[in-house]
Amino acid sequence: MAFNYISAAEAASLIKHGYNVGLSGFTPAGTAKAVTAELAKIAEAEHAKGNPFQVGIFTGASTGDSCDGVLSRAKAIRYRAPYTTNPDFRKAVNNGEIAYNDIHLSQMAQEVRYGFMGNVDIAVIEACEVTEDGKIYLTAAGGISPTIARLAPKIIIELNAAHSKAAMGLHDVYEPLDPPCRREIPIYKPSDRIGLPYIQVDPKKIVGIVETNWPDEARSFTAPDPVTDQIGQRVADFLAADMKRGIIPSTFLPLQSGVGNIANAVLGALGRDKTIPAFEMYTEVLQDAVVDLIRQGRVKFGSTCSLTVTNQCLNGIYDDIEFFKDKLVLRPSEISNNPEIVRRLGIISINTAIEADIYGNVNSTHIGGTKMMNGIGGSGDFTRNAYISIFTCPSVAKEGKISAIVPMVSHHDHTEHDVNIIVTEQGVADLRGKGPKERAQAIIENCAHPDYKQLLWDYLKLTDGKSQTPHAVKAALALHAELAKSGDMRNVDWGQFK
């Protein structure tokens, strides 16, 4: 079948006001770029005429500025799910301009399939190759592409020459059946492959191919600093000690790690600790640090949804594909983040908190309880089902004016029932086998910054001290209230609550 090659502007014109648009990608890796940039121009032109123009966006996770950024600035998004990192999108969400559904990443594809969010009217999928019989070879991420490609009556392909055809074969495309027909997902080790290296669609659904040469809008991270290095070393030391005492098998267990500077520091420390054997990753994103560890032989295999790496690193993978092809696999997000597999493989999860409270509840999404930061991402998928669930964060922020350890989190994402370990640069709180009051003692003593340790002990004195989970309800959010009032949590006065 001969495909219709069209411009990005022509492709964008096929997307109408009110459509739900499914997008490939997971982080800026593998996401649509050219068509969404042109769609923003259409929205701006329609708005200038006084006409409404907004769409719903279904995607795997965050995208790049050429998608979330330009569409937010053009006020072209009515609804979007799930996770995002774009500052302009964040601003629009917190201004009430976008209906943002922050759901667990493992649930996104299935909730689209179940019809919870409405129809997928059109899909825009980035590919490194497409064949006449409808085989679509994805680029640097899996995301929800198999589901949206199957459900959408129309598909636009962004055939991106910035991605080498060496990417063909990296993917393992598998879509589970829906209840009541769903079966177990037969992954028993991170390197298992259970699907196809491509998405198969009816070629008649491909309404246009847009040829592009647009590198991924990779995010860069700041260099490690003494705080992140200390956190990384504490995590590595803790895991090594747990392995030595037999809690973790001597062969070690697969790791999941979130994205960012702390995650890189943790992986760097684990890579340097030769008491920990070479290990595997079963995770949602791989960063440059993991690719380096694969080259060094410290990571034996990486199963992921997305190569969230710099373009230099990505091109290095493509150039050395013969080395990497049996050490990497890219999966759809509902497989990379699937709770069944996480629990079966015994994955150790390591994620980042905005704040944690003295009983082990974690806020990973909202600043001050009301302002969205990025979203829950896949942290909940892994945390609740992990062999060991770990949360990391610096003990303070904003030059010490904010404590990451508080009496009560201002927003709940991960409850005390799911959080095993909390790590700051100050130390490690092991919450396993402890009741609430014992957890409070461990967290305050080991994780709180010295400037806040006595404040937190003084907070506990306001409670009856006898309840299962002692709280002074009127004072529980006083640190947050003081921050809003004076700009510094350290100024809190517990006397007003006595």
Legacy VTK file of the C-alpha trace (Angstrom):
# vtk DataFile Version 3.0
C-alpha trace
ASCII
DATASET POLYDATA
POINTS 498 float
0.000 0.000 0.000
1.296 3.467 -0.894
1.115 5.854 2.045
0.188 9.518 1.824
3.175 11.687 2.743
1.980 15.040 4.078
3.340 18.075 5.902
3.021 18.510 9.645
0.558 21.363 9.033
-1.597 19.153 6.812
-1.539 16.434 9.437
-2.519 18.862 12.191
-5.477 20.042 10.102
-6.958 16.546 10.445
-7.354 17.135 14.193
-10.589 18.928 15.018
-11.897 20.834 18.009
-13.146 18.389 20.643
-11.030 15.460 19.475
-9.243 13.170 21.872
-5.701 12.783 20.570
-3.569 9.787 21.505
0.180 10.392 21.488
3.170 8.078 21.494
6.077 8.600 23.860
6.917 8.468 27.533
8.811 11.505 28.808
10.073 13.571 25.844
11.440 10.310 24.423
9.487 8.993 21.461
6.737 11.596 21.574
5.093 13.507 18.743
6.713 16.860 18.033
6.026 18.273 14.570
2.265 17.733 14.403
1.553 19.055 17.890
3.599 22.182 17.194
1.422 22.851 14.157
-1.729 22.033 16.118
-0.867 24.841 18.524
-0.785 27.264 15.583
-4.258 26.141 14.512
-5.575 26.686 18.035
-4.094 30.169 18.192
-5.600 31.075 14.812
-9.044 29.773 15.795
-8.944 31.590 19.111
-8.017 34.806 17.300
-11.197 34.379 15.249
-13.223 33.931 18.402
-13.726 30.207 17.815
-13.223 27.485 20.422
-10.415 25.002 19.836
-9.332 22.516 22.448
-8.488 18.824 22.456
-8.025 16.032 24.953
-4.562 14.517 25.189
-3.905 10.872 26.055
-0.257 9.926 26.321
2.149 7.690 28.206
3.707 10.254 30.530
5.261 13.688 30.068
6.095 15.029 26.605
8.361 17.807 25.361
7.848 21.524 24.950
6.764 20.992 21.336
3.733 19.189 22.732
2.762 20.042 26.320
4.479 23.415 26.185
3.150 24.852 22.928
-0.331 23.410 23.403
-0.561 24.843 26.923
0.570 28.280 25.784
-1.970 28.134 22.954
-4.682 27.139 25.472
-5.395 24.154 23.247
-5.728 21.460 25.942
-9.066 20.796 27.616
-8.168 17.508 29.321
-4.929 15.612 29.720
-3.662 12.464 31.392
-1.294 11.375 32.889
2.097 12.680 34.224
3.819 15.809 32.928
6.861 17.960 33.673
6.403 21.036 31.463
6.417 24.337 33.410
3.855 26.035 31.165
1.526 23.062 31.449
2.014 23.111 35.227
1.144 26.807 35.338
-1.999 26.236 33.293
-3.075 23.349 35.533
-2.543 25.367 38.692
-4.465 28.275 37.159
-7.429 25.974 36.590
-7.174 26.084 32.796
-6.720 22.347 32.155
-8.590 19.345 33.527
-5.558 17.273 34.512
-6.125 13.634 35.502
-3.088 12.480 37.474
-3.486 8.709 37.328
-1.025 5.883 37.859
0.935 5.277 34.658
0.209 1.551 34.658
-3.511 2.328 34.448
-3.471 4.796 31.566
-3.712 2.399 28.620
-6.327 0.191 30.229
-8.532 3.114 31.296
-8.464 4.333 27.701
-9.406 0.820 26.547
-12.202 0.620 29.103
-13.681 3.816 27.677
-13.323 5.782 30.907
-11.985 8.847 29.051
-13.963 8.694 25.824
-12.936 7.655 22.329
-9.496 8.047 20.800
-10.321 10.046 17.680
-6.832 10.116 16.195
-3.356 8.869 17.153
-0.042 10.559 16.410
2.836 8.114 16.698
6.551 8.679 16.227
8.301 5.871 14.381
11.709 5.048 13.003
10.136 2.839 10.309
6.719 1.883 8.985
6.051 -0.892 6.480
3.400 -1.132 3.776
1.617 -3.911 5.654
1.170 -1.717 8.741
4.104 -2.553 10.992
5.036 0.507 13.067
8.496 0.451 14.671
8.609 2.867 17.591
11.563 5.041 18.587
12.813 5.614 22.148
9.704 4.800 24.211
6.759 2.429 24.448
4.132 4.424 26.323
0.518 3.674 25.415
1.213 3.444 21.686
-0.147 -0.099 21.132
-3.498 0.800 22.683
-4.053 4.132 20.952
-2.909 2.709 17.609
-5.467 -0.081 17.897
-8.348 2.098 19.101
-7.910 5.152 16.884
-9.725 5.076 13.525
-7.017 7.371 12.097
-3.268 7.298 12.641
-0.661 9.906 11.757
2.938 8.713 11.704
5.826 11.050 12.421
8.649 9.207 10.650
11.590 10.721 12.483
15.014 10.412 10.855
16.644 11.617 14.088
16.086 8.069 15.344
18.153 5.366 13.712
16.462 2.327 12.258
18.734 0.495 14.683
15.883 1.019 17.149
13.983 -1.704 15.287
14.039 -4.722 17.565
14.487 -2.882 20.868
10.746 -2.991 21.622
8.648 -5.794 23.056
5.066 -4.832 22.231
2.450 -6.665 24.268
-1.089 -5.615 25.150
-3.001 -7.667 27.746
-6.586 -8.743 27.256
-9.278 -6.937 29.202
-11.247 -8.563 32.036
-12.793 -11.098 32.248
-10.401 -12.579 29.685
-7.112 -11.290 31.061
-4.380 -13.830 31.737
-1.129 -13.618 33.689
1.617 -11.611 32.002
4.396 -14.187 31.460
7.421 -12.150 32.490
9.529 -14.023 35.043
12.808 -12.133 34.688
13.543 -8.626 33.349
14.992 -9.924 30.077
11.926 -11.971 29.067
10.314 -10.967 25.783
6.660 -11.845 25.285
5.464 -9.746 22.350
6.436 -8.312 18.983
9.123 -5.764 18.036
6.508 -3.580 16.313
2.876 -2.440 16.469
0.681 -4.062 13.837
-2.162 -1.941 12.465
-4.431 -1.961 9.446
-2.416 0.169 7.004
-5.657 1.773 5.795
-5.875 3.579 9.156
-2.614 5.442 8.474
-3.959 8.688 6.998
-0.606 10.391 6.620
3.110 10.133 7.188
5.033 13.239 8.239
8.762 13.017 7.636
10.761 14.788 10.339
14.284 15.015 11.675
13.627 16.237 15.185
15.780 14.941 18.092
14.094 14.167 21.383
13.799 17.165 23.670
15.923 15.479 26.290
16.020 16.961 29.767
19.382 17.597 31.335
20.026 17.312 35.051
22.322 19.330 37.262
25.576 17.809 38.398
25.563 15.813 41.646
26.130 17.821 44.813
27.151 16.781 48.326
23.526 16.301 49.402
22.489 14.058 46.506
25.772 12.163 46.760
25.146 11.556 50.468
21.621 10.310 49.796
22.898 8.004 47.064
25.564 6.565 49.317
23.097 6.010 52.164
20.768 4.053 49.876
23.638 1.920 48.561
24.932 1.242 52.077
21.453 0.303 53.279
20.870 -2.163 50.413
24.332 -3.687 50.859
23.644 -4.188 54.577
20.246 -5.768 53.882
21.896 -8.165 51.442
24.626 -9.021 53.940
22.067 -9.970 56.602
20.051 -12.053 54.158
17.010 -9.798 53.717
17.917 -9.345 50.043
19.105 -12.491 48.190
22.834 -12.696 47.508
22.083 -12.486 43.780
20.415 -9.133 44.522
17.036 -8.083 43.043
15.907 -5.920 40.113
15.732 -2.177 40.745
13.260 0.497 39.756
14.458 4.063 39.993
12.701 7.293 39.229
14.092 10.132 37.157
16.282 13.006 38.355
19.482 13.963 40.129
18.893 11.864 43.250
18.114 8.798 41.143
21.363 9.290 39.252
23.276 9.649 42.514
21.731 6.456 43.906
22.576 4.472 40.776
26.096 5.879 40.752
26.644 4.775 44.349
25.239 1.316 43.654
27.502 1.002 40.646
30.570 1.830 42.744
29.718 -0.572 45.565
31.380 -3.815 44.511
29.836 -5.702 47.438
26.604 -5.472 45.438
26.720 -7.840 42.452
25.862 -6.731 38.937
22.094 -6.264 38.924
19.132 -5.854 36.589
16.679 -2.989 36.158
12.936 -3.385 35.681
11.792 0.194 35.567
9.852 2.840 33.661
12.746 5.090 32.617
16.446 4.596 32.016
18.781 7.570 32.281
22.354 8.065 31.127
23.627 6.676 34.440
22.102 3.252 33.740
23.454 3.147 30.210
26.930 3.862 31.614
26.485 1.045 34.145
25.469 -1.345 31.360
28.651 -0.462 29.492
30.645 -1.090 32.680
28.973 -4.450 33.263
27.445 -3.287 36.574
23.906 -3.484 35.152
23.306 -6.775 33.376
19.988 -5.897 31.751
17.642 -2.939 31.535
13.894 -3.366 30.986
12.191 -0.012 30.628
9.431 1.948 28.948
11.591 4.866 27.904
15.169 5.786 27.124
15.036 9.111 28.965
18.602 9.909 28.025
20.525 12.713 26.387
20.638 12.615 22.611
24.364 11.915 22.749
23.692 8.872 24.905
20.817 7.729 22.682
22.925 7.975 19.559
25.625 6.015 21.357
23.110 3.221 21.947
22.109 3.237 18.298
25.770 3.209 17.205
26.503 0.255 19.519
23.243 -1.592 18.950
24.975 -4.962 18.599
26.236 -4.528 22.158
22.930 -3.287 23.564
20.363 -5.413 21.727
20.570 -8.251 24.271
20.875 -5.872 27.238
17.892 -3.553 26.687
14.178 -3.892 26.033
11.507 -1.196 25.705
7.960 -2.065 26.803
4.532 -0.397 26.842
3.921 1.431 30.122
1.210 -0.926 31.341
3.810 -3.719 31.171
6.849 -1.806 32.462
4.764 -0.552 35.401
2.498 -3.553 35.869
1.885 -4.283 39.585
1.618 -8.037 38.976
5.110 -8.136 37.495
6.573 -5.761 40.077
5.480 -8.064 42.895
6.494 -11.265 41.073
10.023 -10.079 40.299
10.610 -8.669 43.788
11.564 -5.232 42.573
13.267 -2.766 44.914
11.676 0.629 44.204
13.486 3.925 44.725
11.469 7.110 44.236
11.625 10.766 45.211
9.346 12.508 47.704
8.433 16.165 47.968
7.761 15.620 51.659
7.166 12.788 54.120
5.473 12.963 57.452
6.575 11.507 60.764
4.447 8.401 60.274
5.743 7.533 56.820
3.098 8.997 54.531
4.547 10.558 51.378
3.542 13.479 49.163
5.152 13.234 45.742
2.915 15.531 43.692
1.661 18.723 45.366
3.505 21.753 46.692
1.775 23.003 49.812
-0.973 20.470 49.254
-2.642 22.395 46.422
-0.182 23.212 43.636
0.630 20.371 41.244
4.312 19.782 40.627
4.471 16.988 38.028
2.268 14.103 39.072
2.452 10.693 40.667
3.974 9.055 37.588
4.743 5.403 38.171
5.846 5.732 41.791
2.603 4.280 43.113
2.710 1.340 40.687
6.048 0.295 42.118
5.803 1.429 45.747
2.753 -0.559 46.766
4.027 -3.749 45.134
7.757 -3.534 45.769
9.905 -6.027 47.656
11.310 -2.974 49.432
9.915 0.513 48.785
12.308 3.419 49.332
11.657 7.161 49.177
14.462 9.703 49.058
14.608 13.482 49.412
16.843 16.201 50.850
15.813 16.972 54.414
15.309 20.677 53.669
14.685 22.958 50.697
14.848 26.681 49.938
17.938 27.316 52.087
16.423 25.512 55.029
13.123 27.387 55.025
11.197 24.216 54.147
11.439 20.898 55.950
10.777 17.762 53.911
9.881 15.977 57.162
6.619 17.358 58.545
3.996 16.332 61.106
1.412 15.620 58.407
1.867 15.663 54.632
-0.132 18.362 52.886
-1.195 15.889 50.176
-1.304 12.101 50.329
0.093 10.004 47.478
1.698 7.039 49.227
0.359 5.919 52.572
2.307 4.614 55.531
1.095 1.130 54.569
3.240 1.142 51.442
6.417 2.992 52.459
9.235 0.869 53.922
12.271 3.161 53.955
12.822 6.929 53.996
16.271 8.328 53.220
17.574 11.883 53.455
21.164 13.096 53.583
20.763 12.947 57.372
20.160 9.215 57.524
17.904 6.212 56.938
14.602 5.449 58.667
13.687 1.768 58.383
9.934 1.611 58.974
9.515 -2.127 58.530
7.991 -3.915 61.497
7.301 -0.686 63.387
4.097 0.805 64.731
3.251 4.461 64.075
4.904 5.860 67.194
8.042 3.835 66.520
8.054 5.094 62.917
7.804 8.685 64.136
10.812 8.186 66.379
12.855 6.629 63.553
11.979 9.321 61.008
12.549 12.308 63.287
15.772 10.951 64.723
17.297 9.736 61.446
15.873 11.866 58.634
14.942 15.306 59.953
17.360 18.218 59.565
18.878 19.452 62.862
17.008 22.751 62.462
13.699 20.862 62.582
14.352 17.868 64.787
13.367 19.552 68.060
10.383 21.244 66.388
9.066 17.834 65.402
9.647 16.368 68.869
7.823 19.392 70.300
4.918 18.752 67.947
4.505 15.256 69.377
4.277 16.792 72.861
1.096 18.556 71.698
-0.611 15.201 71.095
-2.056 12.861 73.699
0.781 10.475 72.912
-1.512 7.497 73.458
-3.489 7.221 70.218
-2.554 4.720 67.544
-1.369 7.640 65.404
-1.005 10.670 67.700
-1.838 14.003 66.069
-2.661 17.466 67.299
-5.185 18.131 64.562
-5.144 21.927 64.812
-1.342 21.977 64.639
-0.762 19.191 62.113
-0.332 21.535 59.123
1.153 24.426 61.092
4.544 24.177 59.363
2.838 24.659 56.008
0.750 27.518 57.367
3.872 29.188 58.757
5.608 28.836 55.398
2.696 30.588 53.702
2.703 33.289 56.391
6.377 34.084 56.955
8.202 32.124 54.262
10.075 29.972 56.792
8.760 26.873 58.579
11.294 27.373 61.371
9.283 30.323 62.643
6.405 28.150 63.790
5.205 28.785 67.371
3.701 25.704 68.965
2.634 27.800 71.962
-0.484 28.953 70.152
-1.758 25.361 70.129
-1.264 24.570 73.823
LINES 1 499
498 0 1 2 3 4 5 6 7 8 9 10 11 12 13 14 15 16 17 18 19 20 21 22 23 24 25 26 27 28 29 30 31 32 33 34 35 36 37 38 39 40 41 42 43 44 45 46 47 48 49 50 51 52 53 54 55 56 57 58 59 60 61 62 63 64 65 66 67 68 69 70 71 72 73 74 75 76 77 78 79 80 81 82 83 84 85 86 87 88 89 90 91 92 93 94 95 96 97 98 99 100 101 102 103 104 105 106 107 108 109 110 111 112 113 114 115 116 117 118 119 120 121 122 123 124 125 126 127 128 129 130 131 132 133 134 135 136 137 138 139 140 141 142 143 144 145 146 147 148 149 150 151 152 153 154 155 156 157 158 159 160 161 162 163 164 165 166 167 168 169 170 171 172 173 174 175 176 177 178 179 180 181 182 183 184 185 186 187 188 189 190 191 192 193 194 195 196 197 198 199 200 201 202 203 204 205 206 207 208 209 210 211 212 213 214 215 216 217 218 219 220 221 222 223 224 225 226 227 228 229 230 231 232 233 234 235 236 237 238 239 240 241 242 243 244 245 246 247 248 249 250 251 252 253 254 255 256 257 258 259 260 261 262 263 264 265 266 267 268 269 270 271 272 273 274 275 276 277 278 279 280 281 282 283 284 285 286 287 288 289 290 291 292 293 294 295 296 297 298 299 300 301 302 303 304 305 306 307 308 309 310 311 312 313 314 315 316 317 318 319 320 321 322 323 324 325 326 327 328 329 330 331 332 333 334 335 336 337 338 339 340 341 342 343 344 345 346 347 348 349 350 351 352 353 354 355 356 357 358 359 360 361 362 363 364 365 366 367 368 369 370 371 372 373 374 375 376 377 378 379 380 381 382 383 384 385 386 387 388 389 390 391 392 393 394 395 396 397 398 399 400 401 402 403 404 405 406 407 408 409 410 411 412 413 414 415 416 417 418 419 420 421 422 423 424 425 426 427 428 429 430 431 432 433 434 435 436 437 438 439 440 441 442 443 444 445 446 447 448 449 450 451 452 453 454 455 456 457 458 459 460 461 462 463 464 465 466 467 468 469 470 471 472 473 474 475 476 477 478 479 480 481 482 483 484 485 486 487 488 489 490 491 492 493 494 495 496 497
